[in-house]
């Protein structure tokens, strides 16, 4: 069984930065895939960033160059660093991991970018 807890969201002004954390209940070495999604009100959930066990990364075009996904195996934590934030980045951000053939999701953390 895997439990994921996201944290680090909040209210940020345009141009600001945040670090989101995803704490896993087991070693992240167990995960095939680690990823972050987001969902804005009235919109479909979209993939933001993804990292494989080997460290290969993917970013959506809308965040490429601004967001960075990383991990700390000693803390069983996956991070998403959000930089140069824009109002359109406002959404609930979700951490997800794949263990074997099963996907697990966190509860989400709200990011609001506004003046």
Buried (B, 14 or more C-beta within 10 A) or exposed (E): EBEBBBBBBEEBEEEEEBEBBBBBEBEBEBBBBBBBBBBBEEEEBEBBBBBBBEEEEBBBEEBEEBBBBBBEEEEBBBBBBBBEBEEEBBBBBBBBBBBEEEEBEBEBBEBBBEE
